[in-house]
């Protein structure tokens, strides 16, 4: 096999690989563009299992069923957060974002609170 014959096999492989990478990047960008405008994930604060446990207990106290009060953010917890947000006029995201935490978990986001 000559050197040029080996290069002809590599070239189509590179083209296919680059095409797949471009397709993957396009899919990633397109998937990020969907959803309600202006809603951001709750990435402003890392919530511990204890924080989620308290949130679940408070959701239950407000008459919304989060499922088991176990400190795990499940689909049931998310549905309960959505119901709470809708009931109290908050942006409905299903996430424990800052506005929801301020209403549901008073004192959690206060400066100087050590956890």
DACORQUI-V866424 format. One record per residue. RES is the residue in three letters. PHI is phi in whole degrees, -180 to 180 (999 if undefined). Layout:
res=RES phi=PHI
res=RES phi=PHI
This chain:
res=UNK phi=999
res=UNK phi=-84
res=UNK phi=-61
res=UNK phi=-69
res=UNK phi=-68
res=UNK phi=-67
res=UNK phi=-69
res=UNK phi=-68
res=UNK phi=-77
res=UNK phi=-73
res=UNK phi=-60
res=UNK phi=-63
res=UNK phi=-63
res=UNK phi=-63
res=UNK phi=-64
res=UNK phi=-64
res=UNK phi=-63
res=UNK phi=-66
res=UNK phi=-63
res=UNK phi=-66
res=UNK phi=-64
res=UNK phi=-64
res=UNK phi=-64
res=UNK phi=-62
res=UNK phi=-63
res=UNK phi=-63
res=UNK phi=-65
res=UNK phi=-63
res=UNK phi=-66
res=UNK phi=-65
res=UNK phi=-70
res=UNK phi=-75
res=UNK phi=-78
res=UNK phi=-81
res=UNK phi=103
res=UNK phi=-63
res=UNK phi=-76
res=UNK phi=92
res=UNK phi=-88
res=UNK phi=-119
res=UNK phi=-63
res=UNK phi=-79
res=UNK phi=-101
res=UNK phi=-85
res=UNK phi=-156
res=UNK phi=-86
res=UNK phi=-94
res=UNK phi=-86
res=UNK phi=-57
res=UNK phi=-64
res=UNK phi=-63
res=UNK phi=-67
res=UNK phi=-60
res=UNK phi=-64
res=UNK phi=-60
res=UNK phi=-63
res=UNK phi=-64
res=UNK phi=-68
res=UNK phi=-58
res=UNK phi=-63
res=UNK phi=-62
res=UNK phi=-86
res=UNK phi=85
res=UNK phi=-114
res=UNK phi=-90
res=UNK phi=-89
res=UNK phi=84
res=UNK phi=-62
res=UNK phi=-88
res=UNK phi=-131
res=UNK phi=83
res=UNK phi=-107
res=UNK phi=-86
res=UNK phi=-104
res=UNK phi=-62
res=UNK phi=-66
res=UNK phi=-63
res=UNK phi=-62
res=UNK phi=-64
res=UNK phi=-67
res=UNK phi=-63
res=UNK phi=-60
res=UNK phi=-64
res=UNK phi=-62
res=UNK phi=-61
res=UNK phi=-65
res=UNK phi=-65
res=UNK phi=-106
res=UNK phi=70
res=UNK phi=-94
res=UNK phi=-59
res=UNK phi=-86
res=UNK phi=-124
res=UNK phi=80
res=UNK phi=-110
res=UNK phi=-84
res=UNK phi=-76
res=UNK phi=-57
res=UNK phi=-61
res=UNK phi=-67
res=UNK phi=-62
res=UNK phi=-61
res=UNK phi=-82
res=UNK phi=-86
res=UNK phi=-126
res=UNK phi=-56
res=UNK phi=92
res=UNK phi=-65
res=UNK phi=-98
res=UNK phi=-76
res=UNK phi=-63
res=UNK phi=86
res=UNK phi=-81
res=UNK phi=-96
res=UNK phi=-117
